[in-house]
């Protein structure tokens, strides 16, 4: 989605950075989750339908995945806050997101 017209340069850069990160972060989380499973040899356990153990052999893998999940959640909060801020200031942030409206250039 193109950036709304009239945004400050810093705001436009933040918008593009957040959109890029929202696209990339789920892939990184999937890779870190698979890495955690492989490092702790959880594949056979999960394929057998058993629950993973409460503690893992390689805690750093779990910690990295957990920190990534918290960062992604914070990124989504920042994104929604930006939408709300723009909607309250200009009132046109949600128009392109409505079903059947298509993208509108502001």
KAWO-V756914 format. One record per residue. N is the residue number from 1. RES is the residue in one small letter. PHI is phi in whole degrees, 0 to 359 (NA if undefined). NEAR is the number of other ideal C-beta (glycine too) atoms within 12 Angstrom. Layout:
# KAWO-V756914
n->(N/N)
res->(RES/RES)
phi->(PHI/PHI)
near->(NEAR/NEAR)
This chain:
# KAWO-V756914
n->(1/2/3/4/5/6/7/8/9/10/11/12/13/14/15/16/17/18/19/20/21/22/23/24/25/26/27/28/29/30/31/32/33/34/35/36/37/38/39/40/41/42/43/44/45/46/47/48/49/50/51/52/53/54/55/56/57/58/59/60/61/62/63/64/65/66/67/68/69/70/71/72/73/74/75/76/77/78/79/80/81/82/83/84/85/86/87/88/89/90/91/92/93/94/95/96/97/98/99/100/101/102/103/104/105/106)
res->(x/x/x/x/x/x/x/x/x/x/x/x/x/x/x/x/x/x/x/x/x/x/x/x/x/x/x/x/x/x/x/x/x/x/x/x/x/x/x/x/x/x/x/x/x/x/x/x/x/x/x/x/x/x/x/x/x/x/x/x/x/x/x/x/x/x/x/x/x/x/x/x/x/x/x/x/x/x/x/x/x/x/x/x/x/x/x/x/x/x/x/x/x/x/x/x/x/x/x/x/x/x/x/x/x/x)
phi->(NA/290/290/299/293/87/283/295/302/297/289/295/295/298/301/293/295/294/297/296/295/295/283/271/303/301/295/297/294/297/294/291/293/294/298/298/297/291/294/258/52/267/306/300/296/289/295/281/85/268/286/293/293/292/240/254/292/250/291/298/295/296/296/299/295/294/298/300/294/294/295/295/297/296/298/294/296/298/297/296/298/296/296/298/302/294/297/290/279/242/78/235/287/269/303/291/268/290/300/80/269/72/276/242/276/257)
near->(23/14/25/27/14/14/22/14/11/11/20/19/14/22/26/20/20/27/22/15/23/26/16/18/27/19/16/22/25/17/18/26/25/18/23/30/24/19/21/24/17/24/16/13/16/18/11/10/8/11/9/21/15/7/9/23/17/19/16/16/24/25/17/22/29/19/19/27/22/16/22/27/18/18/27/20/16/21/27/19/17/28/26/16/19/30/18/13/16/19/14/22/26/20/21/21/17/12/8/8/12/11/15/16/13/18)
